[in-house]
Amino acid sequence: MGTAQQAQQRLGHEGLLSLTSAALLTFAAGVTFVGGAVPASADPIEQCTATAGALVAVDFGPFGGKVEKGCDTTPTTGYELLQTAGFTMEGTVHDGPAFICRIGKGTGTQYPTPDKESCVLTPQATAYWSYWTASPGQRKWSYSQQGAMARSPKPGDVEAWVYGGTDIAGTKGKPSFTPDDIRGFTTPDPTVPTSPPKVPAGRVDVPATTRWVTGTLTDGERVVDEGSTTANHFLTTEAVFALAAADRKSPVAKKIADFLATPAQTDAYAYPAGKDGIPDATAAARLALVAEATGKDPRAFGGHDLLGDLVKYACPRDIGDGDGETIEGCFTKGDFRTTGQADAQAMAVLALVNAGVTPPAGSVARLTHLQCEDGGFTSVLIRPGSMGCESEAGATGLIALALERAGGHEAVLQKARNHLKRSQLATGAWPAVYYETTGNPAATAWAAQALRALGDEAFADAGVSWLSERQHPTGGFGFAEDDTESRLYPTATAAIAGAGSDLAALTAKPAEPPTPTDPPTTPPAGEGPDAKKGVAYLTAPSRLVQGRFYESQPGSGFADYGLTIDGAYALAATGEDNAALRRIVDFMDKGGKDGQKRGIHEWTLVGTKYANGGSIGKAAVLAESVGRDPRSFGGQDLIAALGRITCQAKTPAPQECASKGNYAYATSVFKQSLGVMAQLRAGEKTAAAEPAAYLKSLQAPSGAWVSLIGEPSGPEVDSTAMAAMTVDLLPDADSQAAVDRALAWLATQQKEDGGFPGASGNSVNSAALAVQGLSLDASKYSAQIAKARKFLASQQNPDGGFNVAKGGQTGSDLRASTQAVGGATGVSFGVLTRDLTGTTPEPIPSTSGGTSGGTSGGNGSPVIVTPGEDGGAGTGSAGGSGSGSAGGGPLASTGAQVGVLAAAALALTLGGWGLTRAARRRRVTPGSEA
């Protein structure tokens, strides 16, 4: 889920994958999809305009090619647009033709080539074709909330496919070109590198930096220059930033802030003209950021309202304008009086925005005026149109952070981003000024901070690699590449970059969990989703093919087993339709085949060299949830299979084994969690010990878990909730403390409307998982749970299904709905249980008949073989796979794709909440077991 599963774009395919036998999976590296999309004759590109047709661009830059474009004057789906524009596509063995793994132009080579990507399993989250869209008038890309088969381009739309990866919110990994570049039929600037310098991986030793900075302090609270008796306030603020980068709750950082907040020190630094005089804007901005980094109030710091004074003394006009009266300290409209330097201007804007204060429009615009022709920024507050603008990497990084935080400056930021990429040296470093040829630690740190915040993590990582080589044994950094003496200013900036953060994030106010209230014994009536309608949506014959599985593409007959298990989880959580749940489970357990003659283990790949820990674990948890034996599910011992694919060491290809204890091909925290959960639920504590320890080792100090394993990624709601549900099954105190930290972090991520950030924005998927996670301690987080359930209810449509995200494309999405119909119950996957006593099997006798969509002569109906039982007609045999959303969205099946369960029957929600409360009680009892 999240980053690791955004690669699961579910795209259609007009042809069908034909696998002659499961044995082919062993040789899957050589498998080619015979039904690949055939290149079409593209419509003339000039026929696609701002009001007619749609354009699509594919960036082959990572493969040494260029950006290719095409036009479709009458596209019905994003997939058709791609094909009609002259591109060809190929899927994967594991996910079928619905997942686009390769793209080519015309009859040319499809990329990535088989020697780089086998297209057997889902590709790595940092190496897949991501899908971006821009509607008419939009000047920046949005990560598509739907797959190409589900999205219907509108006249004037522009779409793009980029090979690489994105973060959970789709803010990173965007195309290097803009929608206007495609609309204007121009190509991106060829001087902008598409990949960073090739340098060895490296990390800044942040703890060593912290020790060195602490050692520079006098009385543990201030920096005093040699030979002086008074504090160097500038460097003292830098010490706060360095220490807070390692730990936002650093007691030393707080002690320094207390010192700076004494009226005598604040006045000495920020009010040199007297307590009631005009403040030094540089000092006021720095102190405001110190306050925000350490949890103090910048409106009441050292006896002053620092933010109020910054706004009060912003220059209202240019010198000489109006009546000609000169305003002390003012030269240009928007300047914070007495600043003089761009860094102070940027820090002041940053401090105001962080505190929720709207900066004067002229003050933000003033920063944009400092951009030079090459896209970089100068550190001098030159007036617009002035000569001699010299780009500096440090100023560019800091101003970019301020403008990104202020919002609304995409074009300016794109130019800055391009400049930083162009000016990065082959060593990974940045020079202080664009024309220099040696690296500068402070400049490199600022540039790395900005590029990471803007989504160019690989370029930022190259900069951090260079910094790691320049770190002194003491932990500090020098002013220059060859400076052997540690200095505080470059050290603080490098510490922030080395911690993977930036000054904007470091000083942004962390969200505080609402004050806990007495937990309700049941979910509040009317506040949650309508689970009955949700279940009816999930089990509709038009979606659940013959009541047995969901298709990856409508009419294909190709089962999306991961999505189908998500639907089964939802039915198990609600208990609303046990008969439908039984049909799904029997289909998988008793040898059922989809229209392509594929069973469940053509998806798990158990028994092959590509056996997938996440898929095996997911199937095993389903078996455990409904009372089936995971050691004999679908004819396979899934628990033993997990033991066999537990990695004993790291492999050269991190996608296979990132570390000892990782499951093979479990490339995300979600997949690792499912495997551990399955083993623990099966009572295999010893076998699960190393995988569980590895999962716990991936938790960040904040309490969050990241999305990816073996690759860089950020903290994520979905992965944190899933990992917490898994670790909650471990009764030891250390594991319980890890869960507590995770839940506290989850609570801080909740938005004002009750939603949570996810891969698609304000995500239904993430809100549902957050409900499940927070329900591990429902008494403490009842207020957050109630808000999240209300949010989920607001995203339910009249047909019972759910939107992908608030504010995105409206309309029910099957993946989002499977996640939303179980998560609102609050039932953890770790204790999910549904008794199927009283239900009866309904086998399907043969493959004769039409396709799942009800047409004739196609793929054949699914087969279910149930030894010892009489055949009978399957229910729901008519109807297709539903409304074009079966394969839609960046959401995907739990543990293998970006989706998550959510919403539940109000009556049976009581049972879910009871289970969760019981689990929590067991959890907090020392030595107890879930």
Rosetta blueprint (number, residue, H / E / L):
1 M L
2 G L
3 T H
4 A H
5 Q H
6 Q H
7 A L
8 Q L
9 Q L
10 R E
11 L L
12 G L
13 H L
14 E L
15 G L
16 L L
17 L L
18 S L
19 L L
20 T L
21 S L
22 A H
23 A H
24 L H
25 L H
26 T H
27 F H
28 A H
29 A H
30 G H
31 V L
32 T L
33 F L
34 V L
35 G L
36 G L
37 A L
38 V L
39 P L
40 A L
41 S L
42 A L
43 D L
44 P L
45 I H
46 E H
47 Q H
48 C L
49 T L
50 A L
51 T L
52 A L
53 G L
54 A E
55 L E
56 V E
57 A E
58 V E
59 D E
60 F L
61 G H
62 P H
63 F H
64 G L
65 G L
66 K L
67 V E
68 E E
69 K E
70 G E
71 C E
72 D E
73 T L
74 T L
75 P L
76 T L
77 T L
78 G H
79 Y H
80 E H
81 L H
82 L H
83 Q H
84 T H
85 A L
86 G L
87 F E
88 T E
89 M E
90 E E
91 G L
92 T E
93 V L
94 H L
95 D L
96 G E
97 P L
98 A L
99 F E
100 I L
101 C L
102 R E
103 I E
104 G E
105 K E
106 G L
107 T L
108 G L
109 T L
110 Q E
111 Y E
112 P L
113 T L
114 P L
115 D L
116 K L
117 E L
118 S L
119 C L
120 V L
121 L L
122 T L
123 P L
124 Q L
125 A L
126 T L
127 A L
128 Y E
129 W E
130 S E
131 Y E
132 W E
133 T E
134 A E
135 S L
136 P L
137 G L
138 Q L
139 R L
140 K L
141 W L
142 S E
143 Y E
144 S L
145 Q L
146 Q L
147 G L
148 A L
149 M L
150 A L
151 R L
152 S L
153 P L
154 K L
155 P L
156 G L
157 D L
158 V E
159 E E
160 A E
161 W E
162 V E
163 Y E
164 G E
165 G L
166 T L
167 D L
168 I L
169 A L
170 G L
171 T L
172 K L
173 G L
174 K L
175 P L
176 S L
177 F L
178 T L
179 P H
180 D H
181 D H
182 I H
183 R H
184 G L
185 F L
186 T L
187 T L
188 P L
189 D L
190 P L
191 T L
192 V L
193 P L
194 T L
195 S L
196 P L
197 P L
198 K L
199 V L
200 P L
201 A L
202 G L
203 R L
204 V L
205 D L
206 V H
207 P H
208 A H
209 T H
210 T H
211 R H
212 W H
213 V H
214 T H
215 G H
216 T L
217 L L
218 T E
219 D L
220 G L
221 E L
222 R E
223 V L
224 V E
225 D L
226 E L
227 G L
228 S L
229 T L
230 T L
231 A E
232 N L
233 H H
234 F H
235 L H
236 T H
237 T H
238 E H
239 A H
240 V H
241 F H
242 A H
243 L H
244 A H
245 A H
246 A H
247 D L
248 R L
249 K L
250 S L
251 P H
252 V H
253 A H
254 K H
255 K H
256 I H
257 A H
258 D H
259 F H
260 L H
261 A L
262 T L
263 P H
264 A H
265 Q H
266 T H
267 D H
268 A H
269 Y H
270 A H
271 Y L
272 P L
273 A L
274 G L
275 K L
276 D L
277 G L
278 I L
279 P L
280 D L
281 A H
282 T H
283 A H
284 A H
285 A H
286 R H
287 L H
288 A H
289 L H
290 V H
291 A H
292 E H
293 A H
294 T L
295 G L
296 K L
297 D L
298 P L
299 R L
300 A L
301 F E
302 G L
303 G L
304 H E
305 D L
306 L H
307 L H
308 G H
309 D H
310 L H
311 V H
312 K H
313 Y L
314 A E
315 C L
316 P L
317 R L
318 D L
319 I L
320 G L
321 D L
322 G L
323 D L
324 G L
325 E L
326 T L
327 I L
328 E L
329 G L
330 C L
331 F L
332 T L
333 K L
334 G L
335 D L
336 F E
337 R L
338 T L
339 T L
340 G L
341 Q E
342 A H
343 D H
344 A H
345 Q H
346 A H
347 M H
348 A H
349 V H
350 L H
351 A H
352 L H
353 V H
354 N H
355 A L
356 G L
357 V L
358 T L
359 P L
360 P L
361 A H
362 G H
363 S H
364 V H
365 A H
366 R H
367 L H
368 T H
369 H L
370 L L
371 Q E
372 C L
373 E L
374 D L
375 G L
376 G L
377 F E
378 T L
379 S L
380 V E
381 L L
382 I L
383 R L
384 P L
385 G L
386 S L
387 M L
388 G L
389 C L
390 E L
391 S L
392 E E
393 A H
394 G H
395 A H
396 T H
397 G H
398 L H
399 I H
400 A H
401 L H
402 A H
403 L H
404 E H
405 R H
406 A H
407 G L
408 G L
409 H L
410 E H
411 A H
412 V H
413 L H
414 Q H
415 K H
416 A H
417 R H
418 N H
419 H H
420 L H
421 K H
422 R H
423 S H
424 Q L
425 L L
426 A L
427 T L
428 G L
429 A L
430 W L
431 P L
432 A L
433 V E
434 Y L
435 Y L
436 E L
437 T L
438 T L
439 G L
440 N L
441 P H
442 A H
443 A H
444 T H
445 A H
446 W H
447 A H
448 A H
449 Q H
450 A H
451 L H
452 R H
453 A H
454 L H
455 G L
456 D L
457 E H
458 A H
459 F H
460 A H
461 D H
462 A H
463 G H
464 V H
465 S H
466 W H
467 L H
468 S H
469 E H
470 R H
471 Q L
472 H L
473 P L
474 T L
475 G L
476 G L
477 F E
478 G L
479 F L
480 A L
481 E L
482 D L
483 D L
484 T L
485 E L
486 S L
487 R E
488 L H
489 Y H
490 P H
491 T H
492 A H
493 T H
494 A H
495 A H
496 I H
497 A H
498 G H
499 A L
500 G L
501 S L
502 D L
503 L H
504 A H
505 A H
506 L H
507 T H
508 A L
509 K L
510 P L
511 A L
512 E L
513 P L
514 P L
515 T L
516 P L
517 T L
518 D L
519 P L
520 P L
521 T L
522 T L
523 P L
524 P L
525 A L
526 G L
527 E L
528 G L
529 P L
530 D L
531 A H
532 K H
533 K H
534 G H
535 V H
536 A H
537 Y H
538 L H
539 T H
540 A L
541 P L
542 S L
543 R L
544 L L
545 V E
546 Q L
547 G L
548 R L
549 F E
550 Y L
551 E E
552 S L
553 Q L
554 P L
555 G L
556 S L
557 G L
558 F L
559 A E
560 D L
561 Y H
562 G H
563 L H
564 T H
565 I H
566 D H
567 G H
568 A H
569 Y H
570 A H
571 L H
572 A H
573 A H
574 T H
575 G L
576 E L
577 D L
578 N H
579 A H
580 A H
581 L H
582 R H
583 R H
584 I H
585 V H
586 D H
587 F H
588 M H
589 D H
590 K L
591 G L
592 G L
593 K E
594 D L
595 G L
596 Q L
597 K L
598 R L
599 G L
600 I L
601 H H
602 E H
603 W H
604 T H
605 L L
606 V L
607 G L
608 T L
609 K L
610 Y L
611 A L
612 N L
613 G H
614 G H
615 S H
616 I H
617 G H
618 K H
619 A H
620 A H
621 V H
622 L H
623 A H
624 E H
625 S H
626 V L
627 G L
628 R L
629 D L
630 P H
631 R H
632 S H
633 F E
634 G L
635 G L
636 Q E
637 D L
638 L H
639 I H
640 A H
641 A H
642 L H
643 G H
644 R H
645 I L
646 T E
647 C L
648 Q L
649 A L
650 K L
651 T L
652 P L
653 A L
654 P L
655 Q L
656 E L
657 C L
658 A L
659 S L
660 K L
661 G L
662 N L
663 Y E
664 A L
665 Y L
666 A L
667 T L
668 S E
669 V H
670 F H
671 K H
672 Q H
673 S H
674 L H
675 G H
676 V H
677 M H
678 A H
679 Q H
680 L H
681 R H
682 A L
683 G L
684 E L
685 K H
686 T H
687 A H
688 A H
689 A H
690 E H
691 P H
692 A H
693 A H
694 Y H
695 L H
696 K H
697 S H
698 L L
699 Q E
700 A L
701 P L
702 S L
703 G L
704 A L
705 W E
706 V E
707 S L
708 L E
709 I L
710 G L
711 E L
712 P L
713 S L
714 G L
715 P E
716 E L
717 V H
718 D H
719 S H
720 T H
721 A H
722 M H
723 A H
724 A H
725 M H
726 T H
727 V H
728 D L
729 L L
730 L L
731 P L
732 D L
733 A H
734 D H
735 S H
736 Q H
737 A H
738 A H
739 V H
740 D H
741 R H
742 A H
743 L H
744 A H
745 W H
746 L H
747 A H
748 T H
749 Q L
750 Q L
751 K L
752 E L
753 D L
754 G L
755 G L
756 F E
757 P E
758 G E
759 A L
760 S L
761 G E
762 N E
763 S E
764 V H
765 N H
766 S H
767 A H
768 A H
769 L H
770 A H
771 V H
772 Q H
773 G H
774 L H
775 S H
776 L H
777 D H
778 A L
779 S L
780 K L
781 Y L
782 S H
783 A H
784 Q H
785 I H
786 A H
787 K H
788 A H
789 R H
790 K H
791 F H
792 L H
793 A H
794 S H
795 Q L
796 Q E
797 N L
798 P L
799 D L
800 G L
801 G L
802 F E
803 N L
804 V L
805 A E
806 K E
807 G L
808 G L
809 Q L
810 T L
811 G L
812 S L
813 D E
814 L H
815 R H
816 A H
817 S H
818 T H
819 Q H
820 A H
821 V L
822 G L
823 G H
824 A H
825 T H
826 G L
827 V L
828 S L
829 F L
830 G L
831 V L
832 L L
833 T L
834 R L
835 D L
836 L L
837 T L
838 G L
839 T L
840 T L
841 P L
842 E L
843 P L
844 I L
845 P L
846 S L
847 T L
848 S L
849 G L
850 G L
851 T L
852 S L
853 G L
854 G L
855 T L
856 S L
857 G L
858 G L
859 N L
860 G L
861 S L
862 P L
863 V E
864 I L
865 V L
866 T L
867 P L
868 G L
869 E L
870 D L
871 G L
872 G L
873 A L
874 G L
875 T L
876 G L
877 S L
878 A L
879 G L
880 G L
881 S L
882 G L
883 S L
884 G L
885 S L
886 A L
887 G L
888 G L
889 G L
890 P L
891 L L
892 A L
893 S L
894 T E
895 G L
896 A L
897 Q E
898 V L
899 G L
900 V L
901 L L
902 A L
903 A L
904 A L
905 A L
906 L H
907 A H
908 L H
909 T H
910 L H
911 G H
912 G H
913 W H
914 G H
915 L H
916 T H
917 R H
918 A H
919 A H
920 R H
921 R H
922 R H
923 R H
924 V L
925 T L
926 P L
927 G L
928 S L
929 E L
930 A L
